[in-house]
Amino acid sequence: MQPGDEVLVPANTYIATTLSITENGLVPVNIEPKPNTLEIDDDLIEAAITPRTKAIAIVHLYGRIAYTDKICEICKKHNLKLIEDCAQSHGCKHIDGRVTGSIGDAAGHSFYPGKNLGALGDGGAVTTNDPELAAAVRALANYGSQKKYVFKYTGRNSRLDEIQAAVLDVKLKHLVEDNAKRKTVAHYYYEHINNPLITLPDLLPDEQNAYHLFPIIVKGKENRGRLHDYLEDNGVGTVCHYPIPPHMQECYSKESWNVPQLSLPITERLADEELSLPIGPTITLEEVAEVVRLINEFK
């Protein structure tokens, strides 16, 4: 890929995905999500492809599978690379059994402590089945060096330290069990939340959602703010993911970034109305039931 080449990216995502594109001199082209899945809308992808398009970066947002067979067909048809952002999807699988991180040409993973597979501090990894790319990534993470004092690339110091690796090695063995606990919490939410102001995203088969987060859509920005405060006052913490989408951030308002300034109404509505409920392997069903009771009583 050369500077100025385009990468299609979901508009509804954390800014890190977009930053990885602009940091490499490439142009992010935002694609709206499907309102019922909250993931990139594969029906909109092909119309956004130009002669400069070189890749699609998908994000398995909230732990939900974003990959579709249609995306695979588009990549093959237009000779595009497929990059996965798996920061939130450890343990998530496609319908054919492949885990996220093994589907595209390469994938980025986050081991931030709050992730399904989290270290004690910051950390991450790249997965790929391309040996040449793997060697390049290892070198880039080691100042660009493949041999001591010899630098093939202008790299960085981005190595995963041994303590973080040791913690992850232990926690990896419990990932399936911990994700199963998350799924139990999520199913309780799906079965018991009943409030006309609240919409839940489509329920996916269990294998296709790692339930890193549990997003709900609250009708109207004002109601979202009121529900957040109401739950907070009753001892329940919630978070908005994400209140300002990447294309509306000040850092991309400058023409020098060459980021097209678009109106993206679905993404902008989700930024106003999304609220993530508590979920994780340590929350009890009694606590979840209290969250549901509070939500169902909210007017």
C-alpha positions, 0 to 999 in steps of 0.5 A, a space after each residue: 500500500 502506498 500513501 493516499 491509498 484507501 482502506 474501508 473502515 466501519 464508521 462506528 468504532 473506537 478511533 484506534 482503528 482509524 488511527 492505524 490507517 492514517 498513521 500509515 499515510 492511508 485514507 480511511 473511508 467510513 462505512 455505516 453500520 447496520 442498525 440491527 447488528 451495529 457492525 459494518 454494513 456489507 451492503 454498502 461496501 462495494 459502492 465505496 470501492 475506488 481504484 485506490 481502495 486496497 483493503 477493508 478493515 473490519 472491527 468485531 465491535 462489542 465482541 460481535 462477529 463483523 465478518 460475513 461471506 459477502 465481505 469475503 467475496 468482495 475482497 476476492 472480487 476486488 483483490 483487497 486485503 482484509 484486516 481484522 480488529 480483534 481488540 474486543 473479540 477474543 473467543 468469537 467465531 465465524 459460523 464455519 468455526 474459524 476464530 476471529 483473528 484467523 479469518 483475514 490476512 492479518 489481525 490486531 489484538 488488544 490485551 488491555 486489562 479490561 478485555 476478555 483476554 487482558 494482561 496486567 497492563 497494556 499489550 497486544 499482538 498481531 496474528 497472520 498466516 503470512 510468514 513475511 508479514 509476521 517477520 516484518 511485524 516482529 522487526 517493527 516491534 523491535 525498533 525495526 531490527 531483525 539482527 542486533 544493531 541492524 535496522 531494516 525498518 524505522 520501527 518502534 519499541 513495542 515488545 510484549 514484556 515477559 510478565 504480561 506474556 506470563 499472565 496472558 498464558 495463564 488467563 488464556 486457559 480460562 478464556 472459554 470458561 469466562 466467555 461462557 459466564 459472559 454469555 449467561 449474563 447476556 442471555 439474561 439481559 435478552 430474556 428479561 429487559 422489557 422497556 419500550 425506550 430500549 432496543 437490543 441488537 440482534 441476538 447472534 448464535 453464542 459462538 459468534 459473540 464473545 460479549 466483550 460489551 453488552 450494548 443497548 440502544 436508548 431512544 433519544 440522546 436525552 433519554 440515554 443521558 437520563 438512564 445513565 445517570 439513573 443507573 449511576 445513582 442506583 449503583 450501576 456503572 454504564 459507559 457510552 461506546 462511543 459518544 463521538 465517532 472518529 469522523 467527528 473528532 477534532 483531530 480529523 477535522 484538518 484537511 491535511 489528514 485527507 479524511 473525507 468529511 461525511 454525514 453518517 446519520 446511523 453512526 451519529 445516532 448510535 453515538 447519541 443512543 448507545 449505552 453499555 451495561 455491566 457484563 463480565 465473568 465476575 458479575 452475579 445473576 443477582 446483580 444482573 437481575 437488579 440491573 434489569 429491574 432498574 432498567 424495566 422501571 425506567 420511564 
